[in-house]
Amino acid sequence: MPEAITYTEHPQDVLRAAVQRLDRGVKFALITSVAIKGGAAREVGSLAIVDQSGAMVGYMSNGCIDSDIRLRAIELLETGGPAICLQYGDGSPFKDLTLPCGGSLELLLDPDPDAQALRAALSSMQSRVDAELTFQCPKSDRAITFQYSPKPRLILAGRGAVFRATARVAFAAGFELHLLTPQEDDLSDLSDIECLSQSVLTTPNAIPDIAVDPHCGFLTLFHDHDWEPALLLRAVDSKARFIGCLGSTRTHSNRIEYLKSKGISPQNIARIHGPIGLVPSLRQAPLIAVSTMAQLAEAFPFSINVVEKSDKATVL
């Protein structure tokens, strides 16, 4: 069995892996966290898949039970058995498999999930719309519906070391990226990370038309702030959930005065976080990137909503 666990967090990534296997005719089991009591590494509604080769995308613990989940999912795929529920931790029959964080975790393993439902959910999230999946727990009337938000995106405009470092930290944190810079070398340096788009800014006023929705952040990371004005006007006129700018306190004051002169409302100006970052006065690009992304993470809490629990539902 391959030692292949891809530790991806977001349901959209798990669903993309599931649909890729559907397209190739590869069988897989869908694993869903349907109940948690006490502490847990993942939240209720988290998803993972295990395919017929044993490869796992997503995870349910920090390594303490995922190997057992893989083995039981492979067994289901081999026997063609029906969906099952497994409980780990407190009250579990698996006495040798403990959850160090305490509490208990109930998982639904489905070796034959509804392909149409999975495709529809992925399509919704890729269209930047919330998606819902409903699950029926075996041997019970309990059905539960989870609502999943699209992956967060980041429009990142800037140049130099801070721009490069922030792009890498954001990518590692699971953000989809649009990169804008006047420096082609910056894009060359970042060519190894996956981006939705990479654009070279030719003049301060020539900004690519990028859709900005409520699941987006918008950051400007310039030391030469002549590149900022058109970008800021675009940001405050968008539905971006978070807007942030690099620079000193004096620079931010000048930024605010410029926006006032352009008739931007106080409410929109107040949306701009500056100077960006939770830790003030940092001068090392990697630490500025971490500080910036920590502040951004606060605006994008990873959450899965339980929208329905009932005994009557269209189930996966």
C-alpha positions, 0 to 999 in steps of 0.5 A: 500500500502506498505511503500516500496521504495528501494532507490537504485541508479544504473540502474543495481540494478533496472534492476535486481529487474525488472528481478526478478519480470519477473521471478516470473510473477509479473507485474511492471511499468518501470519509466524512466527520459526522460527529465530534465530542471534546477535542479533535484535530479536524472539525465536523464535516471535514472530508477525505477520500481513500482510493482503491490504491490506498492513496488518501487525500485529506485527513481526519487526525494528526496521524493517530488514526488515519492509517486505520481509516485507510485500511478500513476504507480499502477493505470496504472497496474490496468487499463492496460493502455498504457505507459504515460509521466508525467511532474513534476515541471515547466509547470506541470499540478500538481500544488500541487506537486512542485520540490524544486530544481526548473526546471522540470522533464519528466517521462515515465511510461510503465506498459508493458516494453519489457522483452527481452530488460530488460533481455539483458541490465542486462545481458550485465552489469553483463558481465561488458559491457555497455548496451543500452535501447531505449525508445519511448515517447507516442504520439510523434515521439521522441525516446531516447537511453541511455547507462548504464555502469556496476556497479563499483567494488572494489578489496579491500586488507588489514587488520584491522580497516581501511580495515573494515571501507572502505569496509563498506563505499564502500558497502554503496556507491554502489560498488561491492566488492572483499575482500582480507585479511590475517585476517579471523576475518576481513571477519567475521566482514564484513559477514553482507555485500554483497560481490562478493568474500571474500578471505583469503590471506595465503602468500603475493604471493598467490593472487586469480585470480580476473578479473579487468576491467576498471570499477574496483578500486584496493586498498591496505590498509595495515600498514604492507606493506609486503603484498603489492608487489604482489598485486601492480604488479597485479594492475598495470598490470590490466585495473583498473581505479583507484589504491590506497595505504594506507601509509605515503609519505615515504612509497609511495616513497619506493613503487615507488622504488620497482616498478621501480626495477621490470621494471614497466613503469613510466606511470603505476607507476603514476597510483598509488595514494598514500598516499590514500585519499583526506584529509592527515594525518588522524588517525581515521579509519572511516575518512580514509575510507570516505577520501579514498572513496571520492577520488575514487568517483572522478574517478567513476562519476555516469553518463548515456549517451544519445547516440541517439535521433531520430524518428526511433529506436527499442523501449522499 
